[in-house]
């Protein structure tokens, strides 16, 4: 029994599929074809070859390969994945005919060497040869990298090996028409630009660990990471110059030089232009969503004054005097509730520390230390008014506001309890004459609030990742 099956993706490939099928026929391997809606003779050609065929709408190459690996009933320990415009050379065919699974027990994947052709010419230089592609791997061990939107690659967790002598030949005959090549790479540039912007926004990450000295895909990941760090518009010039000189692209002749210019410079430059277009569009959209500074400042001031003076008014209504309201003082007195919470919390912490503590609705006494009184100024209502007004006025999503507001108010009162514990243990009339604990607390708490507000404001809301769609 042949130890491997062959999977092929197709879409209108009646020009290429017969070449590939003819080159793999001597292998006598099961062939599985995942088509994405061909309207030419692709399906009939596949049927005549005895292939198992399925249809699946195309989103992008990584997802299409993922579906193929999961949907077919593969019975062999290995799979080989080919694009329809590839051909197996006699040397590679010989390696596959002599393949023995027992000799690769500790190997999960095998890289094939590829020769790429453009307008009938082998592109031998400019970094285009040798190029090693992971095309053969253990079934249900290797998988398609879904973190890539345009370039597709397979990943295996274990060891890999490279077959340098056997080759696959890749030549898309449709690209002999330069308009087809340009249209195709124009679509690819949309994907590549969107993908790089998503990486800038930390919405997309490399699955493969970059390593210059690692496997072929690890080296590619390292070079890609370097590429993303280079200045846009300058990097196409650097890359094209490097391919033409250091990688001897000039030796590929007129056709090869045209290819290196189009693929190494024009394509990369178009991507950079589209990246800037996307970033500019995002900035305009963000600017349109944001409130003006003047409007935000007015809203903040109004809310702050409203919160601040409402607390003072409520204190007057719930304190004995000319405007005392018994109902509010008895049933809705949030100021007294906050004072009781702070006293109870401070007493709890002190008891945990081993001190004897008693308190009423206004005072807290620590045996052997002294007592403190929680006046209105100690409650932090002014600080909370400032914090609440800023968070509510600032243009952010409601969920972000509510979460940050709750955590912030809780944090302010947690620090207040720590202050009361320290006052109960260490404050005295002598230190009261030297230090004003209200001023010290306000300086510390406002500094912490400003720092937290800075990081909260700077944290941009995540944008949902939208998959682009294309077909080769």
LINWO-V878548 format. One record per residue. N is the residue number from 0. RES is the residue in three letters. PSI is psi in degrees with one decimal (999 if undefined). Layout:
BEGIN
n-><N,N>
res-><RES,RES>
psi-><PSI,PSI>
END
This chain:
BEGIN
n-><0,1,2,3,4,5,6,7,8,9,10,11,12,13,14,15,16,17,18,19,20,21,22,23,24,25,26,27,28,29,30,31,32,33,34,35,36,37,38,39,40,41,42,43,44,45,46,47,48,49,50,51,52,53,54,55,56,57,58,59,60,61,62,63,64,65,66,67,68,69,70,71,72,73,74,75,76,77,78,79,80,81,82,83,84,85,86,87,88,89,90,91,92,93,94,95,96,97,98,99,100,101,102,103,104,105,106,107,108,109,110,111,112,113,114,115,116,117,118,119,120,121,122,123,124,125,126,127,128,129,130,131,132,133,134,135,136,137,138,139,140,141,142,143,144,145,146,147,148,149,150,151,152,153,154,155,156,157,158,159,160,161,162,163,164,165,166,167,168,169,170,171,172,173,174,175,176,177,178,179,180,181,182,183,184,185,186,187,188,189,190,191,192,193,194,195,196,197,198,199,200,201,202,203,204,205,206,207,208,209,210,211,212,213,214,215,216,217,218,219,220,221,222,223,224,225,226,227,228,229,230,231,232,233,234,235,236,237,238,239,240,241,242,243,244,245,246,247,248,249,250,251,252,253,254,255,256,257,258,259,260,261,262,263,264,265,266,267,268,269,270,271,272,273,274,275,276,277,278,279,280,281,282,283,284,285,286,287,288,289,290,291,292,293,294,295,296,297,298,299,300,301,302,303,304,305,306,307,308,309,310,311,312,313,314,315,316,317,318,319,320,321,322,323,324,325,326,327,328,329,330,331,332,333,334,335,336,337,338,339,340,341,342,343,344,345,346,347,348,349,350,351,352,353,354,355,356,357,358,359,360,361,362,363,364,365,366,367,368,369,370,371,372,373,374,375,376,377,378,379,380,381,382,383,384,385,386,387,388,389,390,391,392,393,394,395,396,397,398,399,400,401,402,403,404,405,406,407,408,409,410,411,412,413,414,415,416,417,418,419,420,421,422,423,424,425,426,427,428,429,430,431,432,433,434,435,436,437,438,439,440,441,442,443,444,445,446,447,448,449,450,451,452,453,454,455,456,457,458,459,460,461,462,463,464,465,466,467,468,469,470,471>
res-><UNK,UNK,UNK,UNK,UNK,UNK,UNK,UNK,UNK,UNK,UNK,UNK,UNK,UNK,UNK,UNK,UNK,UNK,UNK,UNK,UNK,UNK,UNK,UNK,UNK,UNK,UNK,UNK,UNK,UNK,UNK,UNK,UNK,UNK,UNK,UNK,UNK,UNK,UNK,UNK,UNK,UNK,UNK,UNK,UNK,UNK,UNK,UNK,UNK,UNK,UNK,UNK,UNK,UNK,UNK,UNK,UNK,UNK,UNK,UNK,UNK,UNK,UNK,UNK,UNK,UNK,UNK,UNK,UNK,UNK,UNK,UNK,UNK,UNK,UNK,UNK,UNK,UNK,UNK,UNK,UNK,UNK,UNK,UNK,UNK,UNK,UNK,UNK,UNK,UNK,UNK,UNK,UNK,UNK,UNK,UNK,UNK,UNK,UNK,UNK,UNK,UNK,UNK,UNK,UNK,UNK,UNK,UNK,UNK,UNK,UNK,UNK,UNK,UNK,UNK,UNK,UNK,UNK,UNK,UNK,UNK,UNK,UNK,UNK,UNK,UNK,UNK,UNK,UNK,UNK,UNK,UNK,UNK,UNK,UNK,UNK,UNK,UNK,UNK,UNK,UNK,UNK,UNK,UNK,UNK,UNK,UNK,UNK,UNK,UNK,UNK,UNK,UNK,UNK,UNK,UNK,UNK,UNK,UNK,UNK,UNK,UNK,UNK,UNK,UNK,UNK,UNK,UNK,UNK,UNK,UNK,UNK,UNK,UNK,UNK,UNK,UNK,UNK,UNK,UNK,UNK,UNK,UNK,UNK,UNK,UNK,UNK,UNK,UNK,UNK,UNK,UNK,UNK,UNK,UNK,UNK,UNK,UNK,UNK,UNK,UNK,UNK,UNK,UNK,UNK,UNK,UNK,UNK,UNK,UNK,UNK,UNK,UNK,UNK,UNK,UNK,UNK,UNK,UNK,UNK,UNK,UNK,UNK,UNK,UNK,UNK,UNK,UNK,UNK,UNK,UNK,UNK,UNK,UNK,UNK,UNK,UNK,UNK,UNK,UNK,UNK,UNK,UNK,UNK,UNK,UNK,UNK,UNK,UNK,UNK,UNK,UNK,UNK,UNK,UNK,UNK,UNK,UNK,UNK,UNK,UNK,UNK,UNK,UNK,UNK,UNK,UNK,UNK,UNK,UNK,UNK,UNK,UNK,UNK,UNK,UNK,UNK,UNK,UNK,UNK,UNK,UNK,UNK,UNK,UNK,UNK,UNK,UNK,UNK,UNK,UNK,UNK,UNK,UNK,UNK,UNK,UNK,UNK,UNK,UNK,UNK,UNK,UNK,UNK,UNK,UNK,UNK,UNK,UNK,UNK,UNK,UNK,UNK,UNK,UNK,UNK,UNK,UNK,UNK,UNK,UNK,UNK,UNK,UNK,UNK,UNK,UNK,UNK,UNK,UNK,UNK,UNK,UNK,UNK,UNK,UNK,UNK,UNK,UNK,UNK,UNK,UNK,UNK,UNK,UNK,UNK,UNK,UNK,UNK,UNK,UNK,UNK,UNK,UNK,UNK,UNK,UNK,UNK,UNK,UNK,UNK,UNK,UNK,UNK,UNK,UNK,UNK,UNK,UNK,UNK,UNK,UNK,UNK,UNK,UNK,UNK,UNK,UNK,UNK,UNK,UNK,UNK,UNK,UNK,UNK,UNK,UNK,UNK,UNK,UNK,UNK,UNK,UNK,UNK,UNK,UNK,UNK,UNK,UNK,UNK,UNK,UNK,UNK,UNK,UNK,UNK,UNK,UNK,UNK,UNK,UNK,UNK,UNK,UNK,UNK,UNK,UNK,UNK,UNK,UNK,UNK,UNK,UNK,UNK,UNK,UNK,UNK,UNK,UNK,UNK,UNK,UNK,UNK,UNK,UNK,UNK,UNK,UNK,UNK,UNK,UNK,UNK,UNK,UNK,UNK,UNK,UNK,UNK,UNK,UNK,UNK,UNK,UNK,UNK,UNK,UNK,UNK,UNK,UNK,UNK,UNK,UNK,UNK,UNK,UNK,UNK,UNK,UNK,UNK,UNK,UNK,UNK>
psi-><136.3,131.8,8.4,153.5,159.2,129.7,136.4,136.5,139.3,150.5,106.1,60.0,30.8,-13.8,-28.9,-35.4,-41.3,-36.9,-47.0,-46.8,-38.9,-37.4,-23.9,-5.3,-43.0,-15.8,-20.9,34.6,148.7,136.9,130.1,129.8,124.9,111.5,150.4,40.2,40.3,142.6,4.5,-146.1,14.3,-47.0,-42.5,-40.5,-42.9,-40.9,-42.0,-27.4,-3.7,21.2,151.6,126.2,137.3,156.5,139.6,129.0,141.4,129.8,-59.6,170.7,-46.1,-42.5,-34.2,-42.4,-37.2,-43.3,-41.9,-42.5,-23.4,-20.1,-29.2,148.9,82.5,129.5,-0.8,155.5,-19.4,155.0,148.8,129.4,118.9,147.3,152.7,-22.7,18.5,158.2,141.8,125.5,161.3,-36.5,-43.8,-37.5,-40.0,-41.4,-39.9,-36.4,-30.8,7.0,131.7,115.7,-34.9,-27.1,-5.3,37.0,-35.1,12.3,135.2,-20.7,152.7,129.0,133.0,149.0,135.2,139.8,123.7,137.5,142.3,121.1,42.7,-1.9,133.7,123.7,94.5,-26.6,-167.3,24.1,9.3,1.2,134.4,149.8,122.8,127.2,132.7,100.4,-17.3,127.9,165.6,132.8,135.3,6.9,-49.5,154.0,163.7,135.4,103.1,-3.5,-3.6,139.1,-31.5,-67.0,131.7,144.8,157.2,151.9,137.3,143.3,-23.4,-156.1,153.3,164.1,162.4,127.5,103.7,-28.6,-40.1,144.3,153.4,138.0,129.9,116.6,112.4,104.7,-23.2,-25.6,-3.8,-23.7,109.9,-27.9,-38.7,-45.2,-44.8,-44.5,-42.5,-48.2,-20.7,-41.6,-42.2,-36.8,-32.8,-47.1,-46.9,-40.2,-46.7,-40.6,-41.2,-36.0,-40.6,-34.0,-36.8,-34.7,8.4,31.4,-11.9,137.0,156.6,131.7,-40.8,133.8,121.4,132.5,111.5,-28.0,11.8,-149.7,168.2,-41.0,-33.5,-36.9,-41.5,-41.3,-38.0,-44.1,-37.2,-42.5,-40.0,-42.8,-43.9,-20.7,-11.4,151.7,133.4,151.6,-32.8,-35.4,-34.0,-37.9,-45.7,-43.6,-45.7,-43.8,-39.4,-43.1,-39.5,-31.7,-69.8,-33.1,11.6,31.6,-25.4,-22.8,-7.3,4.7,-174.1,-47.9,-42.9,-40.1,-40.4,-44.2,-47.9,-37.2,-47.8,-47.6,-34.6,-22.4,-61.8,-50.2,-44.3,-36.8,-42.1,-39.4,-45.8,-40.4,-44.0,-30.8,-46.5,-35.8,-42.5,-45.8,-40.8,-41.6,-40.3,-39.1,-42.5,-40.5,-41.9,-40.4,-36.1,-28.3,-18.8,150.8,152.1,151.1,-39.6,-43.1,-40.9,-44.2,-43.6,-42.6,-41.8,-46.4,-43.7,-45.4,-40.8,-48.4,-38.0,-49.4,-45.5,-50.6,-22.3,-41.2,-41.3,-42.9,-43.8,-36.4,-40.5,-36.3,-22.4,4.3,144.2,128.8,-159.8,-31.2,22.5,134.2,109.7,-37.1,-47.4,-41.3,-30.2,-39.8,-25.3,25.3,84.2,-24.6,-44.9,-34.2,-40.5,-40.8,-43.0,-39.3,-43.2,-40.8,-42.9,-42.2,-43.1,-42.2,-39.7,-46.2,-42.7,-38.9,-40.0,-34.2,-5.5,12.1,152.4,126.9,139.1,150.6,155.8,-150.7,0.1,-32.9,156.2,127.4,130.4,122.9,128.0,-2.9,-55.0,-167.0,159.2,153.2,130.9,91.6,175.3,-38.0,-19.8,-9.8,-16.4,21.4,-31.9,-41.2,-44.0,-33.4,-43.8,-49.2,-46.5,-42.0,-41.5,-48.6,-42.8,-37.9,-27.8,138.4,94.4,168.4,147.1,-40.2,-42.9,-41.0,-49.0,-45.1,-46.9,-37.0,-46.2,-47.2,-39.5,-45.8,-39.7,-42.3,-39.6,-45.9,-26.9,-43.1,-33.2,-42.1,-41.7,-40.1,-44.8,-36.6,-44.8,-39.6,-43.5,-30.6,-33.4,-11.9,147.3,173.9,-31.5,-47.3,-27.7,-28.8,-20.8,-44.7,139.2,103.1,-26.8,-45.5,-44.1,-45.4,-43.4,-39.3,-47.1,-47.2,-38.1,-35.4,-45.9,-38.3,-43.9,-39.3,-45.9,-37.9,-37.2,-49.6,-31.5,-41.6,-40.3,-23.7,110.0,142.9,142.4,142.8,134.9,137.6,124.8,123.6,130.2,157.7,140.1,167.6,146.7,999>
END
